[in-house]
């Protein structure tokens, strides 16, 4: 039997910015991708996990946006760019490949040159 994984936070104690409902949008080469409730929840939760793992100084209040363009990955939180470069760019590569893997099965996202994933906090 596998050991039970422990979260950094108790199940109902996520930081206040994640207690709101989240709405995800994906745009591939300028075209909006339709998201059903399952995919919306998946994208929102993956974004939440990535942001939580990055341990930002100031948590998001309204909006998180990931932009994937070629091999580049950019993050904007409430209109402020957040550096993912650090020293080796490992964080940017890990975040980018995680998001690309999540997008791979979505219709319209497979061959996109630029992808923008936006999560709005209500």
MOCOR-V233158 format. One record per backbone hydrogen bond with DSSP energy under -1.0 kcal/mol. NH is the residue of the N-H (numbers start at 1). CO is the residue of the C=O. Records with the same first field share a line. If there is no record, write none. Layout:
BEGIN
NH->CO + CO
END
This chain:
BEGIN
13->10
18->15
19->16
23->120
25->118
27->116
28->31
29->114
31->28
33->26
40->36
41->37
42->38
43->39
44->40
45->41
46->42
47->43
48->44
49->45
50->46
51->47
52->48
53->49
54->50
64->119
65->76
66->117
67->74
68->115
69->72
70->113
72->69
74->67
76->65
77->80
78->63
80->77
82->75
89->85
92->84
93->89
94->90
95->91
96->92
97->93
98->94
99->95
100->96
101->97
102->98
103->99
104->100
106->103
109->106
115->68
116->27
117->66
118->25
119->64
120->23
121->62
122->21
END
